Amino acid sequence: MQINRLRLVNFRQHENTELELGAGLTGIVGPNGAGKTTLLEAIAWAMYGMPAARGSRETIRRRGAPPRAKVEVEVEFSLGPHNYRVLRTLNSAELYQDGDPAPVANSLGSVTERVVRLLGMTRDEFFNTYFTGQKELAVMAAMSAPERAQFLSRVLGYERIRAAQDRLKEKRSALRARLEALRASLPDVAELEAAAVHAAERVAAARQAEMCASEALAEAERCLAEVRPRWERLQELREAVLQLEAELQVAGHRIAAAAERADRLERQAVEARTAGEKLEQIGARVASLPDLRREAEVLDRQAELLARRKGVLAQLEDIRAHLGAVEAQTARVPPESALEAARDRVGDLRASLTAVMLDSESSRTAWVRDAQDAATKRQGLAEQYQELREQRQRLVKAGARGICPTCNRPLGAEYEKVLGLLDRQLEEVVSNGNFYKQRIEQLQQEPSELDEQDRRRIALDRALSEATGELGRLEARAQEAVPLGREQNRLAQRVKELEASLEPLPATYHERRHAEVAAEIKALEPLALQAERLRAVADRGAALDTELEAIRRDREQAVAGAAECRSRIAAMDYSEAAFRETREAEVAAERGRQEAEVAFVRARGESAGAIQAVEAVARRRSERAERERQAAAAAHDLALHQELDRALTDLRTELNAALRPDLSELASGFLRDLTNGRYTDLELDEDYGTTLLDDGDPKAVISGGEEDIANLALRLAISQMIAERAGQPLSLLILDEIFGSLDEDRRAAVVDLLRSLADRFPQVILITHIESVREGFDRVVRVGFDLANGVATVRDEPLGGHEEAA
């Protein structure tokens, strides 16, 4: 395996770092905390995800990066004949092969799983093989003897054999429990034989009982067949008798109803004759009622027309009053000359107001300008006075031997003349200043001319407002002229229409006669209503006679029908006692048949149960045979798993026995190379403790540097053995701060060794903060830290240059 390229975006200290890597010995040099080890962490995180990183997802993101800034690591590496590219973020991952644009894996879990399959190593195996840090060199020295054995078994993969044995143990326990359960569930053979004999006897007894029940059922059905025809014939006779009795009852009801109705009709016929006699008595009294009603209708129409005339007159009076009001409003509409005069007055007042406002504004502007000019000039004089005063003070201080403050020449005899000139200028400035001070005080109050113009403006404004209001009122009245004219014409037309509608309406009618007719009608209407009721009763007399005759004929027919029903019932040979006796015989026969049928069904059920019992015994025998077969198979599997566990135990023993000599041989080879032959052998005792041999003799006391060399040799040997167990060549080696307490010579020896082992390790990456070893590298990558921006910096450094570590 060889790492070709690494790119980090917002990963810990690195904001945007890209690093090209290649074969040879590459040194990553920089001060502690600059972000050197972060490069290796990024490689592991890209391949194995969060389990290979320190901290949480949020601590991976660069401090100072925006909350949602992208965190991304990209690693390109070669493995065998193929080139791969891994791209991982916090939420996604992709794996590409040989430049194909489509990923071969595209999720967090699938990328990690594919990398494990490609390398043939888990995350722990990868770290224990390719990565070596200073803290890991002496990792075994700090362990106890059992812990060292467990550590080597774990990193070399021997723990997988123990895990397999643990799973075999669980499987054996399950097989043993299954075997015991199968054997415990086997039924007793004697019990099965007794159950079979009992089931056969039960079948024979059930078949005998079923035959007896069948004979009893046949006898019961024969008895029922003898009784049932007599029962059915009596049922038919009884139904016929019941029907005739029902018809007889109906005939009796008809006879009674006909008699009752005949009595009622006879009473109604008497009432009709009486009503006819009363009708003749009151007929003469109500004969004049139709004429009175016709006269009342005429009088009602006359009263209605008179009421309508009164309504039209009231409406006409209202409209004439409204018309008078409209005519009065029309008379108040102003003429056009009044409107023109009002408009001219408004125009004159507005022009006068504008002229006054302009004059007032002009006077106010002149007043303000004079005041501002006076204040400006007084300020200028004050500044001039201050300047002249300062010049005079400097001149007095300098004296006659001084330098002129304006021309920079000696004053000499001109001193008094210049001093007098300055005094006269000061007096003139003071005089002018007093004048403008008085002028400013005069201009503090508004001129009387402005007050007079303001009073005129206010008076003209008030007059303009009044004239404008008057003009508005006149124009509003003028605008009402047209709608008032239309309303006046409409009302006049309506007056004509109402006056025309009064002509056909009567002015009077006979109100007294109207009341008399109404009183007579009110008195005769109850008699008329009584006469109508009597007439209705009297008119029914003939119909009642006809209906009474029909009722009498219907009663005679009902009497004849009842006599016929009685004769038919007497002719039938039927008695209720014979019916009850036959019914009891039929019920007894049916009950006997049902009991025989139930006994037969029970006998058949017992036969079926007996047969099922025989079948159940057969099933139990078959199940026993099957469980015996399963128990034999479980016993065979248990023996096989026990044999496999013994084989794995033997394999672990053999591997552990071969581990120490193999690991000692590999470590001795690395030790010879690291010490230039000074030490040739490194032995591991039974507790996996390291011992240096000096000319074949154990060296009891070794220095800290020699201990680091021994630990490094052992660590390289472990890495070599892990790689061989995983089926991968140990082509990549990454060493992080391994120099520790080594002196300069030992450091140089380690670097020379790593260079000499180029055939074993084509790519070696060494991380260190020690500057003195940089000359031995094929390539130097400088990692620094930009304090201003808070990010790591990475750059290639020429081999000829040299910088002190920060």
Buried (B, 14 or more C-beta within 10 A) or exposed (E): BBBBBBBBBBBBBBBEBEBEBEBBBBBBBBBEEBBBBBBBBBBBBBBBBBEBBEEEEEEBBBEEBEEEEEBBBBBBBBBEEEBBBBBBBBEEBBBBBEEEEEBBBBEBEBBBEBBBEBBBBBBBBBBBBBBBBBEBBBBBEEBEEEEBBBBBBBBBBBBEBBEBBEEBEEBBEBBBEBBEEBEEEEBEEEEBEEBBEBBBEBBEBBBEBBEEBBEBBEEBBEBBEEBBEBBEEBBEBBEBBEEBEEBBEBBBEBBEBBBEBBEEBEEBBEBBEEBBEBBEEBEEEBEEBEEBBEBBEEBBEBBEBBEBBEEBBEBBEEBBEBBEEBEEBBEEBBEEEBBEBBBEBBEBBBEBBEEBBEBBEEBBEEBEEBBEBBBEBBEBBEEBBEEBEEBBEEBEEBEBEBEBBEEEEBBEEBBEEBBEEBEEBBEBBEEBBEBBBEBBEEBEEEBEBBEEBBEBBEEBBEBBEEBBEBBEEBBEBBEBEEEBEEBBEEBBEBBEEBEEBEEEBEEEBEEEEBEEBBEBBEEBBEBBEBBEEBBEBBEBBEEBEEBBEEBBEBBEEBBEBBEEBEEEBEEEEEEEEBBEEBBEBBEEBBEBBEEBBEBBEBBBEBBEBBBEBBEBBEEBBEEBEEBEEBBEBBBEBBEEBBEBBEEBEEBBEEBBEEBBEBBBEBBBBBBBBBBEEEBBBBBBEEEBEBBBBEEEEEEEEBEEBBBBBBBBBBBBBBBBBBBBBBEBBBBBBBBBBBBBEBEEEBBBBBBBBBBEBBEBBBBBBBBBBBBBBBEBBBBBBBBBBEEEEEBBBBEEBEBEEEEEBE
